[in-house]
Amino acid sequence: MGRIQDLSIILDNTSAVYRVGESISGSVSLTLSNSTKIPRISIHLLGKSMVHFGKEPNEDNDGGGDDDDDDKNKKNDDSEVYLDEYKIIWGGADASTIFAPGKNNLRFEFVLPSSCLPTSFEGEHGYVRYWLDAEIDPGQFTFDKKSRKIITVINRVDLTHPTYTVKISANKEKVIRNAGCCSKQHKIYSNLVLERRSYSPGESLIYSGEIMNSSKKKAKPSISFHQKSTYTREEKSKVIDKVVAAEDLQTVNKQDTQNWTNFALQMPPIPPSFKCKSIEVEYYLKLSLKVSRSKEISVCIPVLIGTVPLPTSLSPSDNTATLSSSSSSSGFGRSKSMSTEFLLSSSASHYASSVFGPVDMDTSDKVIGDSKYIPMYSFFNPT
């Protein structure tokens, strides 16, 4: 690097996770081999969403590529800017001062707006991303690199609306025809119940249900929790459906009925539900039934994922998960007991790495920063 041996951004908050309205503070660290006069040092806070249906844009200029890259990707991507704040932390009257060799630290601070910012998100066809760039005007010597630090921003998602705190159910009935032209028709009925529609990562989603299999075929049920992300540009859109958590349930025999109560499926670290101009992230719980060669039967209930757990719990009488059957067959899979203390708002919270893992940062040789980034999300542990 010559005279400039290192340029880096050091955050006071080592987790690099911030909620709306919080302060982002730290230092730009500049290490020099010789005494050097530097006209200007600046830091830039940026936040934007990007949707790409073709090749992902380069990340070497404000997260979206240089001018040529922008032209090449114009037909394939769309963006929305949320933050664009620029500060000169060295310059003006102080620019005549010569920096001593060794490490020099320059302080900075930004305050995130209290208004809604979409939560950091990394997906197959787009992202919501926030970052800091530190740059130097090197004066008479050459230095064309910038230092970059990706941060995670978390918006508050309110779970207290009455729509999301009440019990909700969904059901479906399907007619199954046995082989043969004169065969009788039999019905399979499935019902899925959620104690409430809103949860935070770390909490366990509590579900109950019933399957009535009056057919002469076995039904193989499973429960799964899904993330549905929709990417939109102009009139085009793409939808990605991911299974976040899933469990196979025990086969329901023919002419059998299965009931289960207060079963639990824990929510891993995932982004909260949100919608911005070009990206929407939704979640739902799905009960699926496979019956021989018949088309899959499924029942779905939408779920809101928030950032703070509700200050409520199930009643003491609902503490234990139970299962009953109209025949001698055993219960679904692994029968569980679920303490409702898991749902209390007094749960200890921290940040945990996204269950979806890290993403590559395709930075150019002009950007000094991490090659990978993994969002961190609120995660609540039972007390």
C-alpha positions as CSV (number, residue, x, y, z in Angstrom):
1,M,0.0,0.0,0.0
2,G,3.0,2.4,0.2
3,R,2.6,5.1,2.8
4,I,-0.9,4.0,3.7
5,Q,-0.5,0.6,5.3
6,D,-4.0,0.1,6.6
7,L,-7.4,1.8,6.3
8,S,-10.2,0.3,8.3
9,I,-13.5,1.1,10.1
10,I,-13.7,0.1,13.8
11,L,-17.2,0.2,15.3
12,D,-17.9,0.8,19.0
13,N,-20.6,-1.8,18.7
14,T,-18.7,-5.0,17.8
15,S,-21.8,-6.9,16.8
16,A,-22.4,-4.3,14.0
17,V,-26.2,-4.7,14.7
18,Y,-28.3,-1.6,15.1
19,R,-32.0,-0.9,15.6
20,V,-33.8,2.1,14.1
21,G,-33.1,5.3,16.0
22,E,-29.8,4.1,17.4
23,S,-26.4,5.7,17.0
24,I,-23.7,4.2,14.8
25,S,-20.3,5.4,16.2
26,G,-16.7,4.3,15.8
27,S,-13.4,5.3,14.3
28,V,-11.6,5.3,11.0
29,S,-8.2,3.8,11.6
30,L,-5.4,5.0,9.4
31,T,-1.9,3.4,9.7
32,L,1.0,5.2,8.0
33,S,4.6,4.2,7.3
34,N,5.8,7.8,7.1
35,S,4.7,11.3,8.2
36,T,2.0,12.2,5.6
37,K,-0.2,15.2,4.8
38,I,-3.7,14.1,3.8
39,P,-6.2,16.7,2.5
40,R,-9.4,14.9,3.4
41,I,-10.8,11.8,5.0
42,S,-14.6,11.1,4.7
43,I,-17.1,8.4,5.8
44,H,-20.3,7.6,4.0
45,L,-23.3,5.8,5.5
46,L,-25.5,4.1,2.8
47,G,-28.6,1.9,2.8
48,K,-30.5,0.5,-0.2
49,S,-32.5,-2.3,-1.6
50,M,-31.6,-4.0,-4.9
51,V,-33.5,-6.5,-7.0
52,H,-31.7,-8.3,-9.8
53,F,-33.2,-10.8,-12.2
54,G,-30.0,-11.3,-14.1
55,K,-26.4,-11.4,-12.9
56,E,-26.0,-9.7,-9.5
57,P,-24.5,-6.2,-9.9
58,N,-20.9,-5.5,-8.8
59,E,-20.4,-4.2,-5.3
60,D,-17.5,-1.8,-5.8
61,N,-19.5,1.4,-6.0
62,D,-22.2,2.2,-3.4
63,G,-23.2,-1.5,-3.5
64,G,-24.4,-1.3,-7.0
65,G,-21.4,-1.3,-9.4
66,D,-19.7,1.4,-11.3
67,D,-21.4,3.5,-14.1
68,D,-20.6,0.9,-16.8
69,D,-22.0,-1.9,-14.6
70,D,-25.2,0.2,-13.9
71,D,-25.8,0.5,-17.7
72,K,-25.3,-3.2,-18.3
73,N,-27.7,-4.1,-15.5
74,K,-30.3,-1.4,-16.1
75,K,-32.7,-3.8,-17.6
76,N,-32.2,-6.4,-14.9
77,D,-32.2,-4.6,-11.5
78,D,-34.0,-2.0,-9.5
79,S,-33.0,-0.2,-6.4
80,E,-34.3,2.1,-3.6
81,V,-32.1,4.2,-1.4
82,Y,-32.9,4.5,2.3
83,L,-29.7,6.2,3.7
84,D,-27.2,8.4,2.1
85,E,-25.2,10.4,4.6
86,Y,-21.7,11.8,4.1
87,K,-19.3,13.3,6.6
88,I,-15.9,14.8,6.3
89,I,-14.0,13.7,9.4
90,W,-10.7,15.3,8.4
91,G,-10.2,18.3,6.2
92,G,-10.7,22.1,6.0
93,A,-8.5,24.0,8.4
94,D,-7.1,20.8,9.9
95,A,-5.9,19.6,6.5
96,S,-2.5,21.4,6.9
97,T,-1.7,19.1,9.8
98,I,0.7,16.3,9.0
99,F,-0.2,12.8,10.3
100,A,2.5,11.0,12.3
101,P,3.6,7.5,11.3
102,G,1.8,4.7,12.9
103,K,-1.9,4.3,13.8
104,N,-4.2,7.4,13.7
105,N,-7.9,7.2,14.7
106,L,-10.6,9.6,13.7
107,R,-14.0,9.5,15.4
108,F,-17.4,9.5,13.6
109,E,-21.0,9.1,14.5
110,F,-24.3,8.8,12.7
111,V,-27.8,8.4,14.1
112,L,-30.3,6.1,12.3
113,P,-33.7,7.6,11.7
114,S,-36.5,6.5,14.0
115,S,-38.8,6.2,11.0
116,C,-39.2,2.8,9.4
117,L,-36.2,1.3,7.7
118,P,-36.6,-2.2,6.2
119,T,-34.5,-4.8,8.1
120,S,-31.3,-6.1,6.5
121,F,-32.0,-9.0,4.2
122,E,-30.1,-11.1,1.7
123,G,-32.0,-13.2,-0.8
124,E,-31.6,-15.0,-4.1
125,H,-32.8,-12.1,-6.3
126,G,-32.1,-9.1,-4.1
127,Y,-31.2,-7.6,-0.8
128,V,-31.7,-4.8,1.7
129,R,-28.2,-3.8,2.7
130,Y,-26.5,-1.1,4.9
131,W,-22.8,-0.2,5.0
132,L,-20.2,2.4,5.8
133,D,-17.4,3.5,3.4
134,A,-14.3,5.3,4.5
135,E,-12.3,7.1,1.8
136,I,-9.1,9.2,1.6
137,D,-8.1,12.1,-0.7
138,P,-4.4,11.2,-0.8
139,G,-3.2,14.4,-2.3
140,Q,0.0,14.1,-4.2
141,F,0.4,10.3,-3.8
142,T,-1.8,7.5,-5.2
143,F,-4.4,5.6,-3.1
144,D,-7.6,4.6,-4.8
145,K,-9.1,2.2,-2.3
146,K,-12.0,2.6,0.2
147,S,-12.7,0.7,3.4
148,R,-16.1,-0.9,3.7
149,K,-18.0,-2.2,6.8
150,I,-21.4,-4.0,6.3
151,I,-23.8,-3.5,9.2
152,T,-27.2,-5.0,10.1
153,V,-30.2,-2.8,10.7
154,I,-33.3,-4.1,12.4
155,N,-36.6,-2.4,12.2
156,R,-39.2,-2.9,15.0
157,V,-42.1,-5.1,13.9
158,D,-45.1,-4.7,16.2
159,L,-46.8,-8.0,17.2
160,T,-49.5,-6.5,19.4
161,H,-52.1,-5.8,16.8
162,P,-55.3,-7.8,17.7
163,T,-55.3,-9.5,14.2
164,Y,-52.1,-11.3,15.2
165,T,-52.7,-12.2,18.8
166,V,-55.9,-14.3,18.5
167,K,-56.2,-18.0,17.7
168,I,-56.5,-18.8,14.0
169,S,-57.4,-21.9,12.1
170,A,-57.6,-23.3,8.5
171,N,-59.0,-26.5,7.2
172,K,-59.5,-28.4,4.0
173,E,-61.5,-31.5,2.8
174,K,-60.5,-33.6,-0.1
175,V,-62.3,-36.5,-1.8
176,I,-60.2,-39.6,-2.5
177,R,-61.4,-42.1,-5.1
178,N,-60.4,-45.7,-4.9
179,A,-59.3,-47.6,-8.0
180,G,-62.0,-48.8,-10.4
181,C,-64.7,-47.2,-12.3
182,C,-67.4,-47.9,-9.7
183,S,-65.3,-47.2,-6.7
184,K,-66.7,-45.3,-3.7
185,Q,-65.5,-41.8,-2.8
186,H,-63.9,-41.2,0.6
187,K,-63.0,-38.0,2.3
188,I,-59.9,-36.8,4.1
189,Y,-60.3,-33.8,6.4
190,S,-57.4,-31.8,7.8
191,N,-57.5,-28.9,10.3
192,L,-54.6,-26.7,11.5
193,V,-54.8,-24.3,14.5
194,L,-52.3,-21.7,15.6
195,E,-52.5,-20.2,19.1
196,R,-51.6,-16.8,17.5
197,R,-50.2,-15.6,14.3
198,S,-47.2,-13.6,15.6
199,Y,-43.9,-14.9,16.8
200,S,-40.3,-13.8,17.3
201,P,-37.2,-15.9,16.5
202,G,-36.3,-18.1,19.4
203,E,-39.9,-18.6,20.4
204,S,-41.7,-21.8,19.6
205,L,-44.7,-21.7,17.3
206,I,-47.5,-23.5,19.0
207,Y,-49.9,-25.5,16.7
208,S,-52.7,-28.0,17.1
209,G,-54.8,-29.9,14.6
210,E,-56.7,-32.9,13.4
211,I,-56.7,-35.3,10.5
212,M,-59.8,-37.4,9.8
213,N,-58.9,-40.1,7.2
214,S,-62.0,-41.9,6.1
215,S,-60.4,-43.2,3.0
216,K,-58.9,-46.7,2.4
217,K,-55.4,-45.3,2.0
218,K,-52.7,-44.2,4.4
219,A,-52.0,-40.5,4.8
220,K,-48.4,-39.2,5.4
221,P,-48.5,-35.8,7.1
222,S,-45.7,-33.3,7.7
223,I,-45.6,-29.8,9.2
224,S,-43.3,-27.1,7.8
225,F,-42.6,-23.4,8.3
226,H,-41.8,-21.4,5.1
227,Q,-40.3,-18.1,4.1
228,K,-41.9,-16.6,1.0
229,S,-39.9,-13.8,-0.6
230,T,-41.2,-11.8,-3.6
231,Y,-38.9,-9.7,-5.7
232,T,-40.6,-7.1,-8.0
233,R,-39.3,-4.8,-10.7
234,E,-41.8,-2.8,-12.7
235,E,-44.4,-5.4,-13.7
236,K,-42.2,-8.4,-13.3
237,S,-41.8,-10.5,-10.2
238,K,-40.1,-13.7,-8.9
239,V,-41.1,-15.7,-5.8
240,I,-38.7,-17.8,-3.8
241,D,-40.2,-20.3,-1.2
242,K,-37.8,-21.7,1.4
243,V,-38.5,-24.3,4.1
244,V,-37.2,-22.8,7.3
245,A,-38.1,-25.7,9.6
246,A,-39.9,-29.0,9.1
247,E,-40.9,-32.2,10.7
248,D,-42.4,-35.4,9.4
249,L,-45.4,-36.7,11.4
250,Q,-46.5,-40.2,11.9
251,T,-48.6,-41.9,9.2
252,V,-52.4,-41.7,9.7
253,N,-53.8,-45.1,9.0
254,K,-57.0,-45.7,6.9
255,Q,-60.3,-45.1,8.7
256,D,-58.4,-43.3,11.5
257,T,-58.5,-39.9,13.1
258,Q,-55.6,-38.1,14.7
259,N,-55.7,-35.1,17.1
260,W,-52.8,-33.2,18.6
261,T,-52.6,-30.2,20.9
262,N,-50.0,-27.6,21.6
263,F,-47.1,-29.0,19.6
264,A,-44.0,-26.8,19.2
265,L,-41.8,-25.8,16.3
266,Q,-39.0,-23.4,17.3
267,M,-38.3,-20.4,15.1
268,P,-34.6,-20.1,14.2
269,P,-32.8,-16.7,13.6
270,I,-34.6,-15.2,10.6
271,P,-35.4,-11.7,9.3
272,P,-38.8,-10.3,10.4
273,S,-41.7,-9.9,8.0
274,F,-41.4,-6.8,5.9
275,K,-42.3,-5.1,2.7
276,C,-40.5,-2.4,0.8
277,K,-40.8,-1.1,-2.8
278,S,-39.3,-4.1,-4.5
279,I,-39.0,-6.9,-1.8
280,E,-41.6,-8.5,0.4
281,V,-40.8,-11.2,3.0
282,E,-43.7,-13.3,4.4
283,Y,-44.0,-16.5,6.4
284,Y,-46.5,-19.3,6.7
285,L,-47.1,-22.6,8.5
286,K,-48.1,-25.5,6.3
287,L,-49.7,-28.9,7.1
288,S,-49.2,-31.3,4.2
289,L,-50.7,-34.7,3.5
290,K,-49.6,-37.2,0.9
291,V,-52.1,-39.9,0.1
292,S,-50.9,-42.6,-2.3
293,R,-50.8,-41.2,-5.8
294,S,-53.2,-38.4,-5.1
295,K,-52.2,-34.8,-5.3
296,E,-50.8,-33.4,-2.0
297,I,-53.3,-31.9,0.4
298,S,-52.1,-28.8,2.2
299,V,-53.4,-26.3,4.7
300,C,-51.6,-23.0,5.3
301,I,-51.7,-20.2,7.9
302,P,-49.8,-16.9,7.4
303,V,-47.5,-16.0,10.3
304,L,-46.0,-12.6,11.2
305,I,-42.4,-12.7,12.4
306,G,-41.5,-9.8,14.6
307,T,-38.5,-8.5,16.6
308,V,-39.9,-8.4,20.2
309,P,-41.9,-11.3,21.7
310,L,-45.4,-10.7,23.1
311,P,-45.8,-10.1,26.9
312,T,-48.3,-13.0,26.9
313,S,-48.4,-16.7,27.5
314,L,-50.8,-19.6,27.2
315,S,-52.9,-20.4,30.2
316,P,-51.4,-23.0,32.7
317,S,-54.0,-25.6,31.6
318,D,-52.4,-25.5,28.1
319,N,-48.9,-26.2,29.2
320,T,-48.5,-29.8,27.9
321,A,-48.6,-31.0,24.4
322,T,-51.0,-34.0,24.0
323,L,-52.0,-36.3,21.2
324,S,-55.1,-38.6,20.9
325,S,-56.2,-41.1,18.3
326,S,-59.4,-42.9,17.6
327,S,-57.6,-46.1,17.0
328,S,-54.8,-48.0,18.8
329,S,-52.1,-46.3,16.6
330,S,-49.5,-44.1,18.5
331,G,-49.2,-40.3,18.2
332,F,-47.5,-38.1,15.7
333,G,-43.8,-38.6,15.6
334,R,-42.0,-37.4,18.7
335,S,-44.7,-36.2,21.2
336,K,-43.5,-33.1,23.0
337,S,-44.3,-31.1,26.1
338,M,-43.9,-27.3,25.7
339,S,-43.6,-25.0,28.7
340,T,-45.4,-21.7,28.0
341,E,-42.6,-19.9,29.8
342,F,-40.9,-20.0,26.4
343,L,-43.3,-17.4,25.3
344,L,-42.8,-14.8,28.0
345,S,-41.5,-11.4,27.1
346,S,-38.9,-11.7,29.9
347,S,-36.9,-14.0,27.7
348,A,-33.2,-13.0,27.4
349,S,-32.5,-11.7,23.9
350,H,-29.3,-11.5,21.9
351,Y,-28.4,-11.5,18.2
352,A,-27.8,-14.7,16.3
353,S,-26.5,-15.3,12.8
354,S,-29.1,-15.9,10.1
355,V,-30.1,-19.5,9.6
356,F,-29.6,-19.0,5.9
357,G,-25.9,-18.5,6.4
358,P,-23.4,-16.0,4.9
359,V,-23.4,-14.4,1.4
360,D,-20.5,-13.5,-0.7
361,M,-19.6,-9.8,-1.1
362,D,-18.3,-9.5,-4.6
363,T,-16.1,-6.5,-3.9
364,S,-13.4,-5.3,-6.4
365,D,-9.8,-4.8,-5.6
366,K,-10.6,-1.2,-4.8
367,V,-12.6,-2.1,-1.7
368,I,-11.1,-3.2,1.5
369,G,-13.6,-5.3,3.5
370,D,-14.9,-8.7,4.4
371,S,-15.4,-11.1,1.6
372,K,-18.5,-12.6,3.3
373,Y,-21.4,-11.1,5.3
374,I,-24.0,-12.8,7.4
375,P,-27.0,-10.8,8.8
376,M,-27.7,-11.0,12.6
377,Y,-31.2,-11.1,13.9
378,S,-32.9,-10.8,17.3
379,F,-33.1,-14.2,19.0
380,F,-34.9,-14.8,22.3
381,N,-34.0,-17.5,24.8
382,P,-36.4,-18.9,27.4
383,T,-35.6,-17.8,31.0
